[in-house]
Structures are given as C-alpha cells and as structure tokens.
Amino acid sequence: MVRRITGFQTPIFGLNWEAPEPDREVAKRVLIFLEDQRLLTSSYDVLLQNLHYVKDAIFRIRNKLTEEMEHLDRSSPLAQSMAAMRAACRKCLDQLERYHCPLCFHDIRELGAEIILIAIGELRSTFGIHIAQISVRYGIDIEKDLEPILPNESEAHIKHEKQHNGV
C-alpha cells in the first residue's frame, strides 16, 4: 500500500495515492514474458540436455511473477492465476531437488529422467490452464509457441470468448 501513496493533500498532512496498474497491462507483460520462456516451449529432449537451464528458468519465471504481482490487488483473478503459477514453480523445484543434489543437475539421468519430465509436464499443464484463462479474461492473443501447453480445445474456446466479448 505504501508504494501506491504518491500524493494526497489533507489539512493536516499530504500524501499521494497512485491507483493500481490496470490488470490487463500486467497480464500483457506477463504473457509476453512467458511466450519467450524455452522451459514452456522447448521439447522435453532439449530440456533434458540442458538441465542447468531448467532450474534457472524456473527461478526466473517465479521471480517475474512475484515482481508483477506487486502491481495487483491480491484478490484479483489475475493475481490468483499468477499465484498458482508461482506455486507450480515451487512444486517443480521441490520435485527436482528431491531427486538429486541441487548443484549437480548432470546426475539426473542416473536418478530417472521420467521424474523430471513429469515435474516439468505438471508445471507446463498448470501454466497452460492459467495462460488460457488470462488470455480469455483480458482479450490478449498468445503466440503459437505456447499453444501446445494449453488445455485441449483452449484455442477454440479463446477465439469464441474473444468474439463473444467483442475483442
């Protein structure tokens, strides 16, 4: 709340109040950021060959979501979707770290690549659901690279909702 105070005058003291940023602007920034995340778009084979990248990418995505949530009312649907995506990041990191030394990503093939693939798949599934919801709710198109992680029939549903909402 203190961040939003930038100018407001009363007879006793002066404060400034900055209205929260419109959710649509935050949603647009978040979707543009996610479109460029190879963790969500690369093949699983590529990710298994670059496991050091996977953990870094999860941290980067989680940090971006946290940063953008600072601009939102925590009870908004967008903030709730972003909180769910952050929770998916934490869950994935927990699963990755449970099966190997966090400093030794190269050991994972010995410990079972399927565990890593499942963890990444669950993360992508959660992100796909929330990306589809955000896209529909705020009328924001998403790049084709993200379509594979969207729930089945989401693309058709997104198009229908946008037409219905006049977007």
Buried (B, 14 or more C-beta within 10 A) or exposed (E): EEEEEEEEEEEEEEEEEEEEBEBBEBBBBBBEBBBEBBBBBBEEEEBBEBBEBBBEBBEBBBEBBEEBBEBBEEEBBBBBBBBBBBEBBEBBBEBBEEBBEEEEBEEBEEBEBEBBBEBBBBBBBBBBBBBBBBBBBBBBEBEEBBBEBBEEEBBEBBEEBBEEEEE
